[in-house]
Each structure stands twice: as C-alpha cells, then as structure tokens.
Amino acid sequence: MRSPGGGRVLLYHQITDAHDPVLTVPPTLFVQHLDWIASLGLRAVSVAQLVASGFQRDLVSISLDDGYRSAGDAAAALIARGWSGTLFVVPAWIDQRRKEFLSWPELTRLATAGIEVGAHGLAHEAPCGRSEAALSVDFGAARERIQDRLSRPVPGMAYPFGLAPRAAVAAARACGFAYACGSEPGANLALGDAYRLRRNEVMATDDHLGHLRGKLGGSDDWFRPLRSLENRLRCGG
C-alpha cells in the first residue's frame, strides 16, 4: 500500500501551547507530526518545490500562515531534518515591528537556510468585493516588499483568509506568482489550477497518527464543497 501524500499541502498557523484548537498546535505535537510524516515514508518540502515536482506522492508541503514568531521554531525543526517548508507572511505587520511576528532579519536567516517565504497580502485584507486591479496592486506590493527585504524571489502566495474569488485568482496570475494557495482541503494534481491550490488544515486535535494519516489520505476532503460554499457566501466568485 502506498503511503498517503498525493500533492498535499498542510496548513498551520501558530505553533504554541496557547489554547486554540483551530489556530494553534503545541510545539511537542508539531514535532510528533514531523516524526509521523517521516514514518509514513514522506518528506516535507516547500510549496514551490512541491509544485515543481509535479506533486510527487512521496512529498508533502508544510505551510505556516501569517508569520507568527512561533513559526520560526517550526521552521528550525524542518531545517534540522534537512526539510523545507513555506512561511506566508504579511509585510505590513512586519514593518510595524509587531512582537508576535517574525522580523525581516529572522526571515532572512530562515530563507538563507532553505525555508521559502511567500506573500499573504500586503496587510492581510480580505479580497472580498475588491477589483482585480486593486488586488493586483496589493499582491504585487506584498511580493515586491518581501523581495526587497530578503533579496530573493517570491514564487508564491496564500490568499488572505484563504478566500480566492475570481478577481483574486486573476490578480495572483497578473502579478506573476507561480502559484497561490487557498484553504479548501484536498489533493493537488499536476494538471490542476496552480492558483487555487488546496490545503489541509492541521489542528491541535490532530493528536494521533491516525488523524494526520487520515488527512494526508483525504479523510477531510468531504469538507471541500462546504468550505467552497462558505467562501462563496463570504466573498463571492
């Protein structure tokens, strides 16, 4: 039997002991997740690497949204294994020097060590009701800011709040990103839409190997139509 994987991108936010079953995963559990991923015969790479591989079955990508400081320790754990991952960051928050988020020097060190840094909107504004032109300015400015601060290319982005109306997808294409991630669960295929990449969200309640293996195998993919409907109701398109 083949190991689960199948073009999966896992979505995390904060890696901390603070209690929020949806947005936080304890550091000890995150390390367990890495151990379990290895035990399944999988290796973690960045989203850009996963896309470039054609979504090989033995690869999985770990993405962390928002650029919380705790994501730095998570990235270090990936680096220690010789793996990679992707941090989707919000440049305006970093420029404001908000203490809960990683700084540009910290992101530079992680990027130098092999972690991909992608964009998550300039100021994490929801794309709902905004024109393609306005979103192109927003997404393009985010990309340019990260490239300028880190002196390296920014191949991808994640839509703020995981919302991907048609105008946002068109803007991501227009800005020259190679891919863009939403928040609907599911496997990604080489012939799929690179600007609507699916991600399976991992939570603090995923505290057994069976839970994580199930997500990598598609156990929560049934939720995709509901998440798609939710997103359309919130944002249209």
C-alpha positions as CSV (number, residue, x, y, z in Angstrom):
1,M,0.0,0.0,0.0
2,R,1.4,3.4,-1.0
3,S,1.9,6.0,1.7
4,P,-0.6,8.8,1.8
5,G,0.6,12.1,0.4
6,G,-0.7,12.8,-3.1
7,G,0.1,16.5,-3.5
8,R,-1.0,17.6,0.0
9,V,-0.2,20.9,1.5
10,L,-0.7,21.1,5.2
11,L,-1.8,24.4,6.7
12,Y,-0.6,25.5,10.2
13,H,-0.8,28.9,11.9
14,Q,0.7,29.2,15.4
15,I,3.0,26.5,16.9
16,T,2.4,27.3,20.6
17,D,1.0,25.9,23.8
18,A,-1.6,28.7,23.9
19,H,-5.0,27.1,23.8
20,D,-6.9,27.4,20.5
21,P,-7.8,24.1,19.0
22,V,-8.0,25.5,15.4
23,L,-5.3,28.1,15.1
24,T,-2.6,26.6,17.4
25,V,-0.7,23.4,17.5
26,P,1.6,22.7,20.6
27,P,5.3,22.5,19.7
28,T,5.6,19.0,21.0
29,L,2.7,17.9,18.8
30,F,4.2,19.6,15.8
31,V,7.4,17.6,16.3
32,Q,5.3,14.5,16.6
33,H,3.7,15.4,13.3
34,L,7.1,15.6,11.6
35,D,8.0,12.2,13.1
36,W,4.8,10.7,11.8
37,I,5.3,12.2,8.3
38,A,8.7,10.6,8.2
39,S,7.3,7.3,9.4
40,L,4.9,7.3,6.5
41,G,7.7,7.5,4.1
42,L,7.1,11.1,3.2
43,R,9.4,14.1,3.1
44,A,8.5,17.8,3.7
45,V,9.3,20.4,1.1
46,S,8.3,24.0,0.3
47,V,5.1,24.6,-1.6
48,A,7.2,25.9,-4.6
49,Q,9.2,22.6,-4.5
50,L,6.1,20.5,-4.3
51,V,4.6,22.4,-7.3
52,A,7.9,22.0,-9.3
53,S,7.9,18.2,-8.5
54,G,4.6,17.7,-10.2
55,F,3.1,16.8,-6.7
56,Q,5.1,13.6,-6.2
57,R,3.4,11.2,-3.9
58,D,6.4,10.9,-1.5
59,L,6.4,14.6,-0.9
60,V,4.2,16.8,1.4
61,S,4.4,20.5,2.0
62,I,4.1,22.3,5.3
63,S,2.9,25.9,5.2
64,L,2.5,28.3,8.1
65,D,0.3,31.4,7.6
66,D,0.8,34.9,9.0
67,G,4.5,34.7,10.0
68,Y,4.0,34.3,13.7
69,R,7.2,34.2,15.8
70,S,6.4,30.6,16.8
71,A,6.7,29.7,13.1
72,G,10.4,30.3,13.4
73,D,10.9,27.4,15.7
74,A,8.7,25.2,13.5
75,A,10.9,26.2,10.5
76,A,14.0,25.4,12.5
77,A,12.6,21.9,13.2
78,L,12.2,21.4,9.5
79,I,15.7,22.7,8.7
80,A,17.2,20.3,11.3
81,R,15.7,17.4,9.4
82,G,17.1,18.6,6.1
83,W,13.5,19.5,5.1
84,S,11.9,22.7,3.9
85,G,8.5,24.5,4.3
86,T,6.8,27.7,3.4
87,L,6.0,30.8,5.6
88,F,3.3,33.1,4.1
89,V,3.9,36.5,5.7
90,V,2.3,39.9,5.9
91,P,4.8,42.6,5.1
92,A,2.8,45.5,6.7
93,W,2.7,43.6,10.1
94,I,6.5,43.0,9.9
95,D,7.2,46.6,9.1
96,Q,5.1,47.7,12.1
97,R,7.5,45.6,14.2
98,R,4.7,43.8,16.0
99,K,6.3,41.5,18.5
100,E,4.1,38.5,17.7
101,F,5.5,38.2,14.2
102,L,8.9,37.3,12.8
103,S,11.2,40.2,11.9
104,W,12.9,40.7,8.5
105,P,16.3,39.7,9.8
106,E,14.8,36.5,11.3
107,L,13.1,35.7,8.0
108,T,16.3,36.4,6.1
109,R,18.1,33.8,8.2
110,L,15.4,31.2,7.7
111,A,15.3,31.9,3.9
112,T,19.1,31.5,3.8
113,A,18.7,28.1,5.5
114,G,16.2,26.9,2.8
115,I,12.8,28.0,4.0
116,E,10.5,29.5,1.3
117,V,8.9,32.9,2.3
118,G,5.7,33.7,0.4
119,A,3.2,36.5,0.4
120,H,-0.1,36.6,2.4
121,G,-1.3,40.0,1.2
122,L,0.3,43.3,2.0
123,A,-1.8,43.9,5.1
124,H,-3.9,40.7,5.2
125,E,-7.0,42.4,3.9
126,A,-9.8,40.1,2.7
127,P,-10.1,40.2,-1.1
128,C,-14.0,40.3,-0.9
129,G,-15.6,43.0,-3.1
130,R,-12.2,44.3,-4.4
131,S,-11.4,44.7,-8.1
132,E,-8.7,42.7,-9.9
133,A,-6.8,46.0,-10.3
134,A,-6.9,46.8,-6.6
135,L,-5.9,43.3,-5.7
136,S,-3.1,43.3,-8.2
137,V,-1.7,46.4,-6.5
138,D,-2.0,44.8,-3.1
139,F,-0.5,41.4,-4.1
140,G,2.2,43.0,-6.2
141,A,3.3,45.3,-3.4
142,A,3.5,42.4,-1.0
143,R,5.7,40.5,-3.3
144,E,8.0,43.4,-4.0
145,R,8.3,44.3,-0.3
146,I,9.4,40.7,0.5
147,Q,11.8,40.5,-2.4
148,D,13.3,43.8,-1.4
149,R,13.7,42.9,2.3
150,L,15.0,39.4,1.7
151,S,16.8,39.9,-1.6
152,R,15.3,36.7,-3.1
153,P,12.4,35.8,-5.4
154,V,8.9,35.2,-4.0
155,P,7.3,32.5,-6.2
156,G,4.0,32.1,-4.4
157,M,1.3,33.4,-2.1
158,A,-1.6,32.4,0.1
159,Y,-4.8,34.4,-0.2
160,P,-5.7,36.3,3.0
161,F,-8.3,34.3,5.0
162,G,-7.9,31.6,2.4
163,L,-10.5,33.4,0.2
164,A,-10.0,33.1,-3.6
165,P,-12.7,34.9,-5.6
166,R,-12.2,35.2,-9.3
167,A,-10.7,38.7,-9.0
168,A,-8.1,37.5,-6.5
169,V,-7.1,34.5,-8.7
170,A,-6.7,36.8,-11.7
171,A,-4.7,39.2,-9.7
172,A,-2.3,36.5,-8.5
173,R,-1.7,35.4,-12.1
174,A,-1.2,39.0,-13.2
175,C,1.4,39.6,-10.5
176,G,3.5,36.8,-11.9
177,F,3.2,34.4,-9.0
178,A,3.9,30.8,-9.9
179,Y,1.1,29.5,-7.6
180,A,-1.4,30.7,-5.0
181,C,-3.0,28.8,-2.1
182,G,-6.5,28.8,-0.7
183,S,-7.9,27.0,2.3
184,E,-10.1,24.3,0.7
185,P,-8.9,20.8,1.7
186,G,-7.8,18.2,-0.9
187,A,-5.0,16.8,-3.0
188,N,-3.4,18.8,-5.7
189,L,-2.7,17.5,-9.2
190,A,-0.1,18.5,-11.8
191,L,-2.9,19.4,-14.2
192,G,-4.9,21.3,-11.6
193,D,-5.2,25.1,-11.2
194,A,-1.9,26.3,-9.6
195,Y,-3.7,29.5,-8.4
196,R,-6.3,27.5,-6.4
197,L,-4.0,25.1,-4.5
198,R,-5.8,23.2,-1.8
199,R,-4.5,22.8,1.8
200,N,-5.5,20.5,4.6
201,E,-5.6,22.5,7.9
202,V,-3.9,20.7,10.8
203,M,-5.2,21.4,14.3
204,A,-4.3,20.7,18.0
205,T,-7.0,18.0,17.9
206,D,-4.9,16.0,15.4
207,D,-3.0,14.4,18.2
208,H,-2.9,10.8,16.9
209,L,-1.1,9.4,13.9
210,G,-4.4,8.2,12.6
211,H,-5.7,11.7,12.4
212,L,-2.8,13.0,10.4
213,R,-2.6,10.0,8.2
214,G,-6.3,10.4,7.5
215,K,-5.9,14.0,6.5
216,L,-3.0,13.1,4.2
217,G,-5.2,10.3,2.8
218,G,-8.2,12.6,2.3
219,S,-10.3,12.0,5.4
220,D,-11.5,15.6,5.5
221,D,-11.8,16.2,1.7
222,W,-15.5,15.7,2.1
223,F,-15.5,19.2,3.7
224,R,-14.3,20.9,0.5
225,P,-17.7,21.6,-1.0
226,L,-18.9,23.1,2.3
227,R,-15.7,25.2,2.5
228,S,-16.2,26.3,-1.1
229,L,-19.8,27.3,-0.4
230,E,-18.7,29.2,2.8
231,N,-16.1,31.1,0.8
232,R,-18.6,32.0,-1.9
233,L,-21.1,33.2,0.6
234,R,-18.4,35.3,2.3
235,C,-16.7,36.6,-0.7
236,G,-18.5,35.7,-3.9
237,G,-16.8,34.4,-7.0
